């Protein structure tokens, strides 16, 4: 999280923060996708 106000933030800090958060979300999605697809293919519940 940035420790400075939005209007005085540096672009490189915002770029790093957004990149980190989006990359993290994509890694989580990727980690669970194979299992979810396999369960759906087998007609199993995914919860």
N, CA, C and O atoms as a MOPAC input file, in Angstrom:
PM7 MOZYME 1SCF
protein

 N      0.84100 1    -1.17100 1     0.00000 1
 C      0.00000 1     0.00000 1     0.00000 1
 C      0.88800 1     1.23600 1     0.00000 1
 O      1.89900 1     1.28900 1     0.70100 1
 N      0.51000 1     2.20400 1    -0.77300 1
 C      1.29700 1     3.43600 1    -0.82000 1
 C      1.08400 1     4.23200 1     0.45800 1
 O     -0.02500 1     4.28400 1     0.98900 1
 N      2.13400 1     4.84000 1     0.94100 1
 C      2.04000 1     5.60700 1     2.17600 1
 C      1.95500 1     7.10700 1     1.91900 1
 O      2.18500 1     7.91000 1     2.82300 1
 N      1.63000 1     7.47800 1     0.70200 1
 C      1.52600 1     8.89100 1     0.33900 1
 C      0.16900 1     9.14400 1    -0.30100 1
 O     -0.45500 1     8.21000 1    -0.80400 1
 N     -0.30300 1    10.39800 1    -0.29200 1
 C     -1.58900 1    10.70700 1    -0.91900 1
 C     -1.58800 1    10.39000 1    -2.41900 1
 O     -0.55200 1    10.45800 1    -3.08000 1
 N     -2.74900 1    10.04900 1    -2.93100 1
 C     -2.89000 1     9.66800 1    -4.33400 1
 C     -2.37800 1    10.75800 1    -5.27400 1
 O     -1.70300 1    10.45800 1    -6.25800 1
 N     -2.68600 1    11.99300 1    -4.98600 1
 C     -2.32600 1    13.06900 1    -5.91200 1
 C     -0.83700 1    13.40100 1    -5.93200 1
 O     -0.38200 1    14.11800 1    -6.82400 1
 N     -0.07600 1    12.89900 1    -4.97700 1
 C      1.36300 1    13.16100 1    -4.99400 1
 C      2.18000 1    11.88400 1    -5.19600 1
 O      3.39800 1    11.88400 1    -5.01700 1
 N      1.50100 1    10.79600 1    -5.57100 1
 C      2.18200 1     9.52300 1    -5.77600 1
 C      3.01600 1     9.51200 1    -7.04800 1
 O      2.70000 1    10.18500 1    -8.02900 1
 N      4.07700 1     8.73900 1    -7.00600 1
 C      4.93700 1     8.60600 1    -8.18300 1
 C      4.40200 1     7.48700 1    -9.06700 1
 O      3.91500 1     6.46600 1    -8.58200 1
 N      4.50300 1     7.70200 1   -10.36000 1
 C      3.99700 1     6.73600 1   -11.32500 1
 C      4.68400 1     5.37900 1   -11.17600 1
 O      4.02500 1     4.34700 1   -11.30600 1
 N      5.97100 1     5.35300 1   -10.91200 1
 C      6.66700 1     4.07800 1   -10.77700 1
 C      6.16900 1     3.28700 1    -9.56900 1
 O      6.12800 1     2.05700 1    -9.61100 1
 N      5.79200 1     3.97900 1    -8.49600 1
 C      5.24400 1     3.28800 1    -7.33200 1
 C      3.87400 1     2.69400 1    -7.63500 1
 O      3.57800 1     1.56800 1    -7.23500 1
 N      3.04400 1     3.44800 1    -8.34000 1
 C      1.71900 1     2.95100 1    -8.73100 1
 C      1.86400 1     1.77300 1    -9.69300 1
 O      1.14700 1     0.78100 1    -9.56800 1
 N      2.76300 1     1.87400 1   -10.62700 1
 C      2.98300 1     0.79400 1   -11.59200 1
 C      3.41300 1    -0.47800 1   -10.88400 1
 O      2.91900 1    -1.56000 1   -11.20100 1
 N      4.31500 1    -0.36500 1    -9.94100 1
 C      4.78200 1    -1.52600 1    -9.18500 1
 C      3.64600 1    -2.13000 1    -8.36200 1
 O      3.47900 1    -3.35000 1    -8.35000 1
 N      2.86800 1    -1.30300 1    -7.67900 1
 C      1.78100 1    -1.78700 1    -6.83600 1
 C      0.71200 1    -2.49600 1    -7.67500 1
 O      0.25600 1    -3.57900 1    -7.30800 1
 N      0.32100 1    -1.90600 1    -8.76800 1
 C     -0.69900 1    -2.51200 1    -9.63200 1
 C     -0.16300 1    -3.79900 1   -10.24400 1
 O     -0.87000 1    -4.80500 1   -10.28900 1
 N      1.06700 1    -3.77600 1   -10.71000 1
 C      1.66900 1    -4.97700 1   -11.28300 1
 C      1.74200 1    -6.11100 1   -10.28700 1
 O      1.46900 1    -7.26100 1   -10.63100 1
 N      2.10800 1    -5.80000 1    -9.05500 1
 C      2.19700 1    -6.81800 1    -8.01100 1
 C      0.82400 1    -7.41900 1    -7.72400 1
 O      0.69100 1    -8.63800 1    -7.62400 1
 N     -0.18100 1    -6.58400 1    -7.59200 1
 C     -1.52200 1    -7.07000 1    -7.25800 1
 C     -2.14300 1    -7.87300 1    -8.40100 1
 O     -2.75900 1    -8.91000 1    -8.15700 1
 N     -1.99200 1    -7.41800 1    -9.62000 1
 C     -2.56500 1    -8.14800 1   -10.75300 1
 C     -1.81700 1    -9.45600 1   -10.97500 1
 O     -2.44000 1   -10.48800 1   -11.22400 1
 N     -0.50100 1    -9.42800 1   -10.89000 1
 C      0.28000 1   -10.65200 1   -11.04800 1
 C     -0.08800 1   -11.66300 1    -9.96300 1
 O     -0.22200 1   -12.85300 1   -10.24800 1
 N     -0.24900 1   -11.20900 1    -8.74400 1
 C     -0.64500 1   -12.09500 1    -7.65100 1
 C     -1.99200 1   -12.74500 1    -7.91200 1
 O     -2.15900 1   -13.94300 1    -7.68400 1
 N     -2.95100 1   -11.96500 1    -8.38800 1
 C     -4.27200 1   -12.51800 1    -8.70000 1
 C     -4.17600 1   -13.55400 1    -9.81600 1
 O     -4.82800 1   -14.59600 1    -9.75000 1
 N     -3.37800 1   -13.28300 1   -10.82900 1
 C     -3.22600 1   -14.24500 1   -11.92200 1
 C     -2.56200 1   -15.53500 1   -11.45200 1
 O     -2.92900 1   -16.61600 1   -11.91200 1
 N     -1.59800 1   -15.44300 1   -10.55000 1
 C     -0.96400 1   -16.65100 1   -10.00300 1
 C     -1.97900 1   -17.49500 1    -9.22100 1
 O     -1.97100 1   -18.72100 1    -9.32500 1
 N     -2.83900 1   -16.85500 1    -8.45000 1
 C     -3.86400 1   -17.58300 1    -7.69700 1
 C     -4.84500 1   -18.26100 1    -8.65000 1
 O     -5.18600 1   -19.42900 1    -8.46500 1
 N     -5.29600 1   -17.53800 1    -9.66000 1
 C     -6.21000 1   -18.11900 1   -10.64600 1
 C     -5.55600 1   -19.31400 1   -11.31200 1
 O     -6.18700 1   -20.35800 1   -11.47700 1
 N     -4.31200 1   -19.17100 1   -11.69200 1
 C     -3.59500 1   -20.25200 1   -12.36700 1
 C     -3.43000 1   -21.47500 1   -11.45600 1
 O     -3.49400 1   -22.61200 1   -11.92300 1
 N     -3.22200 1   -21.24200 1   -10.17700 1
 C     -3.03200 1   -22.34300 1    -9.23500 1
 C     -4.28600 1   -23.20100 1    -9.08800 1
 O     -4.17900 1   -24.40500 1    -8.85500 1
 N     -5.46300 1   -22.60800 1    -9.21900 1
 C     -6.70500 1   -23.34000 1    -8.99700 1
 C     -7.42000 1   -23.76200 1   -10.26900 1
 O     -8.33700 1   -24.58100 1   -10.20100 1
 N     -7.04000 1   -23.24100 1   -11.41500 1
 C     -7.76600 1   -23.50300 1   -12.65800 1
 C     -7.78700 1   -24.98200 1   -13.02800 1
 O     -8.85000 1   -25.50400 1   -13.36500 1
 N     -6.67000 1   -25.66400 1   -12.97800 1
 C     -6.62600 1   -27.07300 1   -13.39600 1
 C     -7.57700 1   -27.92200 1   -12.55900 1
 O     -8.29600 1   -28.75800 1   -13.10700 1
 N     -7.59400 1   -27.72700 1   -11.27300 1
 C     -8.48700 1   -28.48600 1   -10.39900 1
 C     -9.94800 1   -28.18300 1   -10.65100 1
 O    -10.78400 1   -29.08600 1   -10.63000 1
 N    -10.26300 1   -26.92700 1   -10.88900 1
 C    -11.64000 1   -26.54000 1   -11.16000 1
 C    -12.13000 1   -27.11600 1   -12.48700 1
 O    -13.25500 1   -27.60700 1   -12.58100 1
 N    -11.28500 1   -27.05400 1   -13.50300 1
 C    -11.65500 1   -27.59900 1   -14.81000 1
 C    -11.82600 1   -29.11100 1   -14.72100 1
 O    -12.76700 1   -29.66200 1   -15.29300 1
 N    -10.93300 1   -29.77900 1   -14.01600 1
 C    -11.03400 1   -31.23000 1   -13.87000 1
 C    -12.32200 1   -31.61400 1   -13.14300 1
 O    -12.99600 1   -32.56700 1   -13.53500 1
 N    -12.66200 1   -30.88500 1   -12.09500 1
 C    -13.89100 1   -31.16900 1   -11.36200 1
 C    -15.11900 1   -30.94300 1   -12.24400 1
 O    -16.05100 1   -31.74700 1   -12.22700 1
 N    -15.12400 1   -29.88500 1   -12.99200 1
 C    -16.25300 1   -29.60800 1   -13.87700 1
 C    -16.36100 1   -30.67400 1   -14.97300 1
 O    -17.46600 1   -31.08700 1   -15.32600 1
 N    -15.24500 1   -31.11200 1   -15.50100 1
 C    -15.24900 1   -32.15200 1   -16.52500 1
 C    -15.81600 1   -33.46300 1   -15.99700 1
 O    -16.51400 1   -34.18000 1   -16.71400 1
 N    -15.51200 1   -33.77400 1   -14.73800 1
 C    -15.99400 1   -34.99700 1   -14.10200 1
 C    -17.40600 1   -34.85100 1   -13.53200 1
 O    -17.99100 1   -35.82100 1   -13.04900 1
 N    -17.95200 1   -33.62500 1   -13.59100 1
 C    -19.28800 1   -33.38300 1   -13.05100 1
 C    -19.31800 1   -33.27600 1   -11.54700 1
 O    -20.37100 1   -33.42800 1   -10.92900 1
 N    -18.15400 1   -33.01200 1   -10.94700 1
 C    -18.06600 1   -32.87700 1    -9.49400 1
 C    -18.27100 1   -31.43100 1    -9.07600 1
 O    -18.11500 1   -30.50400 1    -9.87100 1
 N    -18.62400 1   -31.26200 1    -7.81300 1
 C    -18.75000 1   -29.93100 1    -7.24100 1
 C    -17.35600 1   -29.36100 1    -6.99700 1
 O    -16.41400 1   -30.10600 1    -6.72700 1
 N    -17.23100 1   -28.06600 1    -7.09100 1
 C    -15.92200 1   -27.44700 1    -6.88600 1
 C    -15.81100 1   -26.74600 1    -5.53000 1
 O    -14.85700 1   -26.00700 1    -5.28500 1
 N    -16.77300 1   -26.97700 1    -4.66700 1
 C    -16.68600 1   -26.33800 1    -3.35500 1
 C    -16.41900 1   -27.31600 1    -2.25600 1
 O    -16.31900 1   -26.92500 1    -1.09200 1

